[in-house]
C-alpha cells in the first residue's frame, strides 16, 4: 500500500488552536479541518517545524531541510529520547 500525501490549503482548515491544556506544561497545537478531522501536535514537533521553516526562509542557499526522527541513547538532561534532527546532507528536490 502506497503512503498517502495530503496538501492542506487555508480553505481546508476550519481552525487552529494553540494552547497549554489543563494539567500540562507544554503547548499543543490542534488543526481542525473543515471535514471534522483534527490533527494535534506536541510542542516539540511544532518547534522543529518552525526551525526548519525559518532555516529555509532565511538561509542564503538552502531550499530544503529534512528532519528525521531518531532515538537518542544519550542526550541533554530534560530532553526527550525521540528527537527530530536535521539530516546532514540533503539532495535538493
N, C-alpha and C positions, 0 to 999 in steps of 0.2 A: 504494500500500500504506500503510495506516494505521500509525502508530507504536504499539508495544506499551507498555502500562503494567503494571508489576509492583508489588505490595504484598507486602513481606516481614514476616511475623509472627514472633514469637520461636520458635514451633514449626516454622517453616520453616528455621531456622538450626541447623546442626549445631555449628559452632564459629566463633569469631572469633580470628584470630591477628594480634597486633600485634608486630612485630619489626624489628630492623635486620638485613637479610640480610648474610651474609658478603660482604665486598668492597664494601659500600655504606655511605653515611654517614647516610642518611635512613630514617625509619620507613616501613614498608609495612604496610598493613592488608589482610588477606585474610578475606573472609567465605565460609565453606563452607556451602552449603545441603544439606539432607537428601537431595536428588536427586543430589548429587555436583557440582553447578555451583559454581565458585568465582569470586569477584569480588575482584580485587586493586586497591587504591587507593594512589596515591603520597601521601606526607606532606602535600603542599600541598593536595591535594583534601580530605583529612580535616580539615585545619586550617581550610579555608574552610567546610566543613560545620559544624564546631563553632562557628565565629564566627557564622554565620547562625543556628544553633540557639540560642546564648546570647542573641543580639540579640532574637529573637522571645520567648524565655522571660522576659527581664528588662526589656525596653522597656515603658514605661507604656502606649503606644498601638499600637505595631507588632504586626501579626498575621501579617505575611508579609514575607519577604525573597527577592528574586530575584537570583541571581548569574549573570552571563553571561560566557562565555569571550571574551576579547579578546586580540589580538596587539598588544603594545605596541612601537612603534618606538623609544621611549626609555624607560628605566626606571632604577631604582637599581642600583648595582653588585651583582652576585651574584644578582639576581632573574631568574627565567625569563622568556622573551619572552611566553609564554602565561600569562595571569592570569584568575582568576575574580573579577570585580568586581561590586559591588552596583549594581543599576540605580537611577538617581536617583529616578524616580517609579514607584511600583508600585501598581497597582489592587488593592484587597483583593478576594479571591475570595468 
